[in-house]
Amino acid sequence: MTNRQFFDRVVQLRWFQKEYFATRSRESLQQAKALEKEIDDEIARVQKILASREQQQPPNLFNQ
C-alpha cells in the first residue's frame, strides 16, 4: 500500500466512524471495522519491514 492509499483509507475510516456515531448505522459500523482491520494489517506489515531493516543494519559505534 502506498502512502497515499494509506492516507485515503484512514480518511475513509474516519468518515465511516463519524457516520456510525451520528446514525448508529450497522452498515457504517461494518465498514469502519473492515477499514480498521485493513489499516491495522498495513501498520503491522510496515512495522515488520522496519524491524527487519533495523536487524540488518550494522551497529552504529557512536550511538550504542
Biopython code that builds the backbone (N, CA, C, O; Angstrom):
import numpy as np
from Bio.PDB.StructureBuilder import StructureBuilder

atoms = [
    (1, "MET", "N", (0.851, -1.170, 0.000)),
    (1, "MET", "CA", (0.000, 0.000, 0.000)),
    (1, "MET", "C", (0.897, 1.233, 0.000)),
    (1, "MET", "O", (1.854, 1.307, 0.771)),
    (2, "THR", "N", (0.597, 2.185, -0.847)),
    (2, "THR", "CA", (1.381, 3.418, -0.894)),
    (2, "THR", "C", (0.963, 4.353, 0.232)),
    (2, "THR", "O", (-0.063, 4.150, 0.882)),
    (3, "ASN", "N", (1.775, 5.378, 0.448)),
    (3, "ASN", "CA", (1.435, 6.380, 1.464)),
    (3, "ASN", "C", (0.081, 7.011, 1.166)),
    (3, "ASN", "O", (-0.729, 7.214, 2.070)),
    (4, "ARG", "N", (-0.158, 7.318, -0.098)),
    (4, "ARG", "CA", (-1.421, 7.957, -0.488)),
    (4, "ARG", "C", (-2.607, 7.016, -0.250)),
    (4, "ARG", "O", (-3.655, 7.439, 0.236)),
    (5, "GLN", "N", (-2.431, 5.746, -0.595)),
    (5, "GLN", "CA", (-3.502, 4.774, -0.373)),
    (5, "GLN", "C", (-3.810, 4.649, 1.121)),
    (5, "GLN", "O", (-4.972, 4.574, 1.522)),
    (6, "PHE", "N", (-2.763, 4.628, 1.929)),
    (6, "PHE", "CA", (-2.951, 4.550, 3.383)),
    (6, "PHE", "C", (-3.718, 5.775, 3.876)),
    (6, "PHE", "O", (-4.675, 5.654, 4.641)),
    (7, "PHE", "N", (-3.292, 6.943, 3.435)),
    (7, "PHE", "CA", (-3.964, 8.180, 3.824)),
    (7, "PHE", "C", (-5.437, 8.147, 3.425)),
    (7, "PHE", "O", (-6.310, 8.478, 4.228)),
    (8, "ASP", "N", (-5.708, 7.752, 2.200)),
    (8, "ASP", "CA", (-7.090, 7.697, 1.717)),
    (8, "ASP", "C", (-7.937, 6.716, 2.531)),
    (8, "ASP", "O", (-9.104, 6.985, 2.814)),
    (9, "ARG", "N", (-7.345, 5.583, 2.904)),
    (9, "ARG", "CA", (-8.074, 4.604, 3.719)),
    (9, "ARG", "C", (-8.386, 5.160, 5.100)),
    (9, "ARG", "O", (-9.472, 4.931, 5.631)),
    (10, "VAL", "N", (-7.439, 5.890, 5.684)),
    (10, "VAL", "CA", (-7.682, 6.489, 7.005)),
    (10, "VAL", "C", (-8.789, 7.538, 6.906)),
    (10, "VAL", "O", (-9.631, 7.634, 7.799)),
    (11, "VAL", "N", (-8.795, 8.319, 5.837)),
    (11, "VAL", "CA", (-9.863, 9.295, 5.633)),
    (11, "VAL", "C", (-11.209, 8.581, 5.540)),
    (11, "VAL", "O", (-12.186, 9.014, 6.151)),
    (12, "GLN", "N", (-11.264, 7.496, 4.782)),
    (12, "GLN", "CA", (-12.498, 6.707, 4.675)),
    (12, "GLN", "C", (-12.924, 6.171, 6.044)),
    (12, "GLN", "O", (-14.094, 6.251, 6.420)),
    (13, "LEU", "N", (-11.965, 5.629, 6.771)),
    (13, "LEU", "CA", (-12.253, 5.088, 8.094)),
    (13, "LEU", "C", (-12.879, 6.154, 8.981)),
    (13, "LEU", "O", (-13.908, 5.912, 9.612)),
    (14, "ARG", "N", (-12.272, 7.318, 9.031)),
    (14, "ARG", "CA", (-12.794, 8.387, 9.885)),
    (14, "ARG", "C", (-14.199, 8.792, 9.459)),
    (14, "ARG", "O", (-15.040, 9.090, 10.308)),
    (15, "TRP", "N", (-14.468, 8.805, 8.144)),
    (15, "TRP", "CA", (-15.795, 9.158, 7.661)),
    (15, "TRP", "C", (-16.820, 8.148, 8.169)),
    (15, "TRP", "O", (-17.875, 8.528, 8.677)),
    (16, "PHE", "N", (-16.504, 6.848, 8.028)),
    (16, "PHE", "CA", (-17.447, 5.819, 8.475)),
    (16, "PHE", "C", (-17.620, 5.830, 9.997)),
    (16, "PHE", "O", (-18.717, 5.588, 10.499)),
    (17, "GLN", "N", (-16.542, 6.109, 10.725)),
    (17, "GLN", "CA", (-16.671, 6.206, 12.175)),
    (17, "GLN", "C", (-17.599, 7.347, 12.565)),
    (17, "GLN", "O", (-18.478, 7.171, 13.408)),
    (18, "LYS", "N", (-17.414, 8.503, 11.964)),
    (18, "LYS", "CA", (-18.279, 9.651, 12.250)),
    (18, "LYS", "C", (-19.709, 9.362, 11.837)),
    (18, "LYS", "O", (-20.650, 9.703, 12.553)),
    (19, "GLU", "N", (-19.872, 8.733, 10.681)),
    (19, "GLU", "CA", (-21.210, 8.367, 10.205)),
    (19, "GLU", "C", (-21.881, 7.403, 11.180)),
    (19, "GLU", "O", (-23.070, 7.535, 11.470)),
    (20, "TYR", "N", (-21.125, 6.442, 11.678)),
    (20, "TYR", "CA", (-21.691, 5.488, 12.626)),
    (20, "TYR", "C", (-22.162, 6.190, 13.893)),
    (20, "TYR", "O", (-23.278, 5.950, 14.353)),
    (21, "PHE", "N", (-21.328, 7.050, 14.461)),
    (21, "PHE", "CA", (-21.703, 7.702, 15.713)),
    (21, "PHE", "C", (-22.841, 8.700, 15.524)),
    (21, "PHE", "O", (-23.562, 9.009, 16.473)),
    (22, "ALA", "N", (-23.001, 9.200, 14.314)),
    (22, "ALA", "CA", (-24.114, 10.111, 14.041)),
    (22, "ALA", "C", (-25.422, 9.355, 13.821)),
    (22, "ALA", "O", (-26.490, 9.840, 14.193)),
    (23, "THR", "N", (-25.341, 8.172, 13.218)),
    (23, "THR", "CA", (-26.559, 7.464, 12.812)),
    (23, "THR", "C", (-26.755, 6.110, 13.473)),
    (23, "THR", "O", (-27.860, 5.569, 13.461)),
    (24, "ARG", "N", (-25.693, 5.558, 14.050)),
    (24, "ARG", "CA", (-25.696, 4.191, 14.596)),
    (24, "ARG", "C", (-26.072, 3.165, 13.527)),
    (24, "ARG", "O", (-26.700, 2.147, 13.818)),
    (25, "SER", "N", (-25.683, 3.447, 12.306)),
    (25, "SER", "CA", (-25.964, 2.572, 11.176)),
    (25, "SER", "C", (-25.097, 1.317, 11.249)),
    (25, "SER", "O", (-23.883, 1.399, 11.439)),
    (26, "ARG", "N", (-25.725, 0.171, 11.099)),
    (26, "ARG", "CA", (-24.993, -1.095, 11.124)),
    (26, "ARG", "C", (-23.996, -1.171, 9.963)),
    (26, "ARG", "O", (-22.887, -1.680, 10.124)),
    (27, "GLU", "N", (-24.399, -0.660, 8.791)),
    (27, "GLU", "CA", (-23.511, -0.672, 7.620)),
    (27, "GLU", "C", (-22.264, 0.172, 7.859)),
    (27, "GLU", "O", (-21.159, -0.231, 7.496)),
    (28, "SER", "N", (-22.440, 1.341, 8.467)),
    (28, "SER", "CA", (-21.293, 2.201, 8.768)),
    (28, "SER", "C", (-20.346, 1.523, 9.744)),
    (28, "SER", "O", (-19.126, 1.609, 9.602)),
    (29, "LEU", "N", (-20.915, 0.847, 10.737)),
    (29, "LEU", "CA", (-20.084, 0.139, 11.711)),
    (29, "LEU", "C", (-19.294, -0.976, 11.034)),
    (29, "LEU", "O", (-18.103, -1.141, 11.297)),
    (30, "GLN", "N", (-19.940, -1.730, 10.177)),
    (30, "GLN", "CA", (-19.253, -2.817, 9.474)),
    (30, "GLN", "C", (-18.138, -2.281, 8.580)),
    (30, "GLN", "O", (-17.048, -2.850, 8.529)),
    (31, "GLN", "N", (-18.414, -1.194, 7.883)),
    (31, "GLN", "CA", (-17.393, -0.588, 7.018)),
    (31, "GLN", "C", (-16.217, -0.081, 7.860)),
    (31, "GLN", "O", (-15.057, -0.273, 7.494)),
    (32, "ALA", "N", (-16.522, 0.560, 8.978)),
    (32, "ALA", "CA", (-15.465, 1.080, 9.847)),
    (32, "ALA", "C", (-14.597, -0.053, 10.383)),
    (32, "ALA", "O", (-13.372, 0.059, 10.407)),
    (33, "LYS", "N", (-15.227, -1.139, 10.810)),
    (33, "LYS", "CA", (-14.465, -2.272, 11.333)),
    (33, "LYS", "C", (-13.581, -2.895, 10.256)),
    (33, "LYS", "O", (-12.440, -3.267, 10.526)),
    (34, "ALA", "N", (-14.104, -3.009, 9.041)),
    (34, "ALA", "CA", (-13.314, -3.578, 7.945)),
    (34, "ALA", "C", (-12.118, -2.686, 7.626)),
    (34, "ALA", "O", (-11.016, -3.183, 7.394)),
    (35, "LEU", "N", (-12.328, -1.385, 7.613)),
    (35, "LEU", "CA", (-11.227, -0.463, 7.341)),
    (35, "LEU", "C", (-10.222, -0.455, 8.486)),
    (35, "LEU", "O", (-9.018, -0.358, 8.247)),
    (36, "GLU", "N", (-10.696, -0.555, 9.728)),
    (36, "GLU", "CA", (-9.779, -0.633, 10.870)),
    (36, "GLU", "C", (-8.868, -1.845, 10.741)),
    (36, "GLU", "O", (-7.666, -1.751, 10.988)),
    (37, "LYS", "N", (-9.430, -2.973, 10.358)),
    (37, "LYS", "CA", (-8.622, -4.177, 10.187)),
    (37, "LYS", "C", (-7.601, -3.998, 9.069)),
    (37, "LYS", "O", (-6.444, -4.391, 9.213)),
    (38, "GLU", "N", (-8.026, -3.410, 7.965)),
    (38, "GLU", "CA", (-7.114, -3.181, 6.845)),
    (38, "GLU", "C", (-5.963, -2.269, 7.253)),
    (38, "GLU", "O", (-4.809, -2.521, 6.904)),
    (39, "ILE", "N", (-6.277, -1.216, 7.988)),
    (39, "ILE", "CA", (-5.252, -0.282, 8.439)),
    (39, "ILE", "C", (-4.335, -0.942, 9.466)),
    (39, "ILE", "O", (-3.118, -0.771, 9.403)),
    (40, "ASP", "N", (-4.900, -1.690, 10.406)),
    (40, "ASP", "CA", (-4.079, -2.410, 11.390)),
    (40, "ASP", "C", (-3.149, -3.407, 10.711)),
    (40, "ASP", "O", (-1.989, -3.541, 11.099)),
    (41, "ASP", "N", (-3.655, -4.103, 9.702)),
    (41, "ASP", "CA", (-2.819, -5.058, 8.960)),
    (41, "ASP", "C", (-1.676, -4.350, 8.249)),
    (41, "ASP", "O", (-0.552, -4.851, 8.218)),
    (42, "GLU", "N", (-1.961, -3.191, 7.680)),
    (42, "GLU", "CA", (-0.917, -2.431, 6.979)),
    (42, "GLU", "C", (0.128, -1.919, 7.956)),
    (42, "GLU", "O", (1.322, -1.953, 7.659)),
    (43, "ILE", "N", (-0.305, -1.447, 9.114)),
    (43, "ILE", "CA", (0.643, -0.993, 10.131)),
    (43, "ILE", "C", (1.542, -2.148, 10.559)),
    (43, "ILE", "O", (2.754, -1.974, 10.678)),
    (44, "ALA", "N", (0.965, -3.319, 10.789)),
    (44, "ALA", "CA", (1.754, -4.485, 11.186)),
    (44, "ALA", "C", (2.745, -4.862, 10.090)),
    (44, "ALA", "O", (3.887, -5.216, 10.384)),
    (45, "ARG", "N", (2.321, -4.790, 8.833)),
    (45, "ARG", "CA", (3.204, -5.121, 7.706)),
    (45, "ARG", "C", (4.407, -4.176, 7.667)),
    (45, "ARG", "O", (5.543, -4.617, 7.492)),
    (46, "VAL", "N", (4.153, -2.881, 7.829)),
    (46, "VAL", "CA", (5.238, -1.896, 7.772)),
    (46, "VAL", "C", (6.155, -2.036, 8.994)),
    (46, "VAL", "O", (7.374, -1.910, 8.873)),
    (47, "GLN", "N", (5.574, -2.296, 10.161)),
    (47, "GLN", "CA", (6.406, -2.488, 11.354)),
    (47, "GLN", "C", (7.338, -3.677, 11.177)),
    (47, "GLN", "O", (8.492, -3.630, 11.603)),
    (48, "LYS", "N", (6.853, -4.728, 10.560)),
    (48, "LYS", "CA", (7.678, -5.906, 10.311)),
    (48, "LYS", "C", (8.838, -5.565, 9.369)),
    (48, "LYS", "O", (9.965, -6.012, 9.581)),
    (49, "ILE", "N", (8.562, -4.783, 8.344)),
    (49, "ILE", "CA", (9.617, -4.369, 7.411)),
    (49, "ILE", "C", (10.648, -3.517, 8.131)),
    (49, "ILE", "O", (11.849, -3.723, 7.960)),
    (50, "LEU", "N", (10.198, -2.568, 8.929)),
    (50, "LEU", "CA", (11.120, -1.690, 9.649)),
    (50, "LEU", "C", (11.973, -2.470, 10.644)),
    (50, "LEU", "O", (13.169, -2.208, 10.774)),
    (51, "ALA", "N", (11.372, -3.415, 11.340)),
    (51, "ALA", "CA", (12.131, -4.233, 12.291)),
    (51, "ALA", "C", (13.181, -5.056, 11.564)),
    (51, "ALA", "O", (14.296, -5.215, 12.060)),
    (52, "SER", "N", (12.841, -5.574, 10.412)),
    (52, "SER", "CA", (13.778, -6.358, 9.620)),
    (52, "SER", "C", (14.952, -5.492, 9.167)),
    (52, "SER", "O", (16.099, -5.938, 9.188)),
    (53, "ARG", "N", (14.670, -4.271, 8.764)),
    (53, "ARG", "CA", (15.732, -3.353, 8.328)),
    (53, "ARG", "C", (16.662, -3.007, 9.481)),
    (53, "ARG", "O", (17.875, -2.917, 9.291)),
    (54, "GLU", "N", (16.112, -2.813, 10.669)),
    (54, "GLU", "CA", (16.925, -2.480, 11.833)),
    (54, "GLU", "C", (17.876, -3.617, 12.183)),
    (54, "GLU", "O", (19.009, -3.377, 12.598)),
    (55, "GLN", "N", (17.423, -4.842, 12.018)),
    (55, "GLN", "CA", (18.258, -6.003, 12.322)),
    (55, "GLN", "C", (19.372, -6.172, 11.303)),
    (55, "GLN", "O", (20.430, -6.712, 11.627)),
    (56, "GLN", "N", (19.152, -5.723, 10.091)),
    (56, "GLN", "CA", (20.139, -5.902, 9.027)),
    (56, "GLN", "C", (21.233, -4.846, 9.060)),
    (56, "GLN", "O", (22.305, -5.055, 8.491)),
    (57, "GLN", "N", (20.988, -3.723, 9.712)),
    (57, "GLN", "CA", (21.975, -2.641, 9.752)),
    (57, "GLN", "C", (23.050, -2.952, 10.780)),
    (57, "GLN", "O", (22.752, -3.419, 11.879)),
    (58, "PRO", "N", (24.313, -2.689, 10.416)),
    (58, "PRO", "CA", (25.386, -2.877, 11.391)),
    (58, "PRO", "C", (25.246, -1.868, 12.531)),
    (58, "PRO", "O", (24.698, -0.783, 12.335)),
    (59, "PRO", "N", (25.731, -2.216, 13.700)),
    (59, "PRO", "CA", (25.621, -1.288, 14.841)),
    (59, "PRO", "C", (26.368, 0.011, 14.566)),
    (59, "PRO", "O", (27.423, 0.007, 13.933)),
    (60, "ASN", "N", (25.828, 1.092, 15.034)),
    (60, "ASN", "CA", (26.449, 2.397, 14.902)),
    (60, "ASN", "C", (27.347, 2.599, 16.129)),
    (60, "ASN", "O", (26.863, 2.611, 17.261)),
    (61, "LEU", "N", (28.632, 2.754, 15.902)),
    (61, "LEU", "CA", (29.592, 2.851, 17.005)),
    (61, "LEU", "C", (29.380, 4.093, 17.870)),
    (61, "LEU", "O", (29.817, 4.121, 19.020)),
    (62, "PHE", "N", (28.727, 5.103, 17.342)),
    (62, "PHE", "CA", (28.563, 6.348, 18.077)),
    (62, "PHE", "C", (27.262, 6.438, 18.861)),
    (62, "PHE", "O", (27.114, 7.316, 19.712)),
    (63, "ASN", "N", (26.316, 5.543, 18.587)),
    (63, "ASN", "CA", (25.020, 5.593, 19.259)),
    (63, "ASN", "C", (24.672, 4.267, 19.915)),
    (63, "ASN", "O", (23.523, 3.834, 19.835)),
    (64, "GLN", "N", (25.601, 3.628, 20.542)),
    (64, "GLN", "CA", (25.311, 2.341, 21.180)),
    (64, "GLN", "C", (24.831, 2.531, 22.583)),
    (64, "GLN", "O", (24.539, 1.555, 23.274)),
]
sb = StructureBuilder()
sb.init_structure("model")
sb.init_model(0)
sb.init_chain("A")
sb.init_seg("    ")
for serial, (resi, resn, name, xyz) in enumerate(atoms, 1):
    if name == "N":
        sb.init_residue(resn, " ", resi, " ")
    sb.init_atom(name, np.array(xyz, "f"), 0.0, 1.0, " ", f" {name:<3s}", serial, name[0])
structure = sb.get_structure()
